[in-house]
Structure formats: C-alpha cells, structure tokens
Amino acid sequence: MVVFSSVIAYLLAPKVVEYDWTMIGWLFVSGMLITGSANAINQVVERDTDAKMKRTATRPIASGQLTPQQGWFFAILTGVTGVFLMGYWFNWVAASLAAFSLFLYAFIYTPLKKVNSIAVLMGAVPGALPCLIGWVAGDDQFTLGGWILFVFQFFWQFPHFWAIAWVAHKDYSSVGFKLLPSEQGPTRFTALQTVLYSLLLVPVTLLPFYTGMSSSQGTSGIIGIAVVVMANLFMIFRSVNLYRTMEVSAARKVMFGSYLYLPLVLLALLLSKTLPQG
C-alpha cells in the first residue's frame, strides 16, 4: 500500500504526462526496498515483543528463523540500495525524503509505541511521506499537490490504524504498546476520533478538484469525483457504525474498509488528472 500510494502520487505529478513503465518499475522497486528495510528494522528492534504476540510470533526474527544480525544486514542492504536507486533514477530530494521516512519509522515511531500513544501521530508522518516522495520524484520539486496528497494520507492513517489497534488491543496491551488515544483502551473517545478523522478526509480529498490536480469535468472527471464522494461516505458510515456499536467486528470493518478506501480514492484522482496542454 505504501509503494502503491507513492507510484500513484508520481503519476499525478504535472510533469508526468505519460506512463513510462521503466520509471514506474524503478520507483516500485526502490520503494519496496526502502519499505522492506523499515519493516526489517522494526522486526529486529521488536523481536522480543513480536514473539509474545499471536499476530507477530511467526515473523522470521521473532520465531528464530533469522538472527538479529541477519535482519540488520538485510535492512542495511535494502535501505541503502533503495535510496540510491531512487536518487539515481529520479532525484536526490526524493531519495533524501525516503531516507528520512525510513529513519522516522524505524527509530522514532517504533520505540515510541511503548512510551505514549503520540507514537501514532509520529508514525503517521512516515506513513504519509510516500505520497510526497512520489510527487517529488515526478515533479522534481515541492508543490501544492504533493502536500495535499501528504495531508490526505496523513489523516487516513488515524481511522485506519486505530481500527487495527482496536482489533489487536489485547495483543498490543499485553506487551505494553500504547496505540489508542485513550489509556482505557477501546472507548467511545477512540471511536469518536475515528469518525472525526473520517470527516476530515472529505474536504482534503476534494481539494485536488479545486486546485487543478484533477478535473471534475468530462466523463472521467465526473466518475472520479463520484468515486471520491462515495468512498468518503463509505468510510464515514463504517466509522459511525463503530461509534454506535463499539464492537470489535465494527472496528475490523473500518480496518478492511480503509484498505479499500485508499486505493479507490487515489485511482479516482488519477483517472481525473488534468494533463498539461500543448
């Protein structure tokens, strides 16, 4: 999902006027390597807690299939290679952003999970940076469109991740992870926050149509804006249902709904992209 959002953001950049599958492929490969590095560092650092949780106990380092040293070797190799490929094929600003994102995820967000729920806020930054990275890779500069996509994916992560933390609360709390906004665990406050962030997504996802990134005119534009509106209504409905029922099954629906929501909105924006004339 991280790499997908980066590729779509790249294709949304104004300077990208045609699909060069070689460049798309290099962005995908470099993104996968950098993401793999971040995930590997996470699994090395959290190997002891991973081993105690049902959902992570079978991970290769937690289960003893790989040693921490092998994990570090994999992380360094993939991280350095991924950043180099992004800088070589695109630009070093995008590569630097990718390296910064890897650092935030692996060395700030990961250890913060046992300290305070502010970890989710910190984790939302590297989680949203792939959109900005993809945009800068395609446009060679920081412009409004990239920041709009960054804010979109930043807000999206709160209902998405809180739903995950709700479903996995017993596992997370058993090892001391503090990932829900309330210290009491899954509460109406958490559900209300999920609703509020789902509502915030509405104006953010409509901004591309007002700023010229995407067009609301023509068949593709009308379809695009209709998909965005319906996806937002779907996300709000799921979140309100969680607030109403306070059930794990409702949180699971928010979680899976968010997985569907993100690619739908990004693809709708791409479908409605306004290409430069001439």
Buried (B, 14 or more C-beta within 10 A) or exposed (E): BBBBBBBBBBBBBBEBEEEEEEBBEBBBBBBBBBBBBBBBBBBBBBBEBBBEBEEBEEBBBBEEEBEEEBBBEBBEBBBBBBBBBBBEBBBEBBBBBBBBBBBBBBEBBBEBBBEEBEBBBBBBBBBBBBBBBBBBBBBBEBBEBBBBBBBBBBBBBBBBBBBBBBBBBEBBBEBEBBBBBBEEBBBEEBBBBBBEBBBBBBEBBBBBBEEEBBBBEEEBBEEBBEBBBEBBEBBBBBBBBBBEEBEBEBBBBBBEBBEEBBBBBBBBBBBBBBEEEE
